[in-house]
């Protein structure tokens, strides 16, 4: 495993986000297995929240599905790196603020969300909506 992924794995254990992700996986009834680059893939998550194909807490990628595409794992791996850079739990309010800003500016939770954009909108399966003032200008012109 690459040094950067070892660092990410250690940082996310140290900042307690990966242990939290493992706890969420257990509480959600997900089966866990090792994934690429130090990730833990948790399949069969039973809860309906959050409403996403997959979500990441620390180095744990949780999904209701039985399998994930390579593209979606790549997207979620970038979120794992974001957890490390945000020092763990501060990621939650930062992500929520970014999501709210995206809803206000673009009308959806991802198009203008800095975390989703940096993780790759296309890899995450998200649309690319323009900001509302550009959509309004196109309708007029």
Helices and strands as residue ranges (DSSP letters): H 3-14, H 17-27, E 31-34, G 36-38, E 40-43, E 54-57, E 60-63, H 70-85, H 90-106, H 114-119, H 121-124, H 132-140
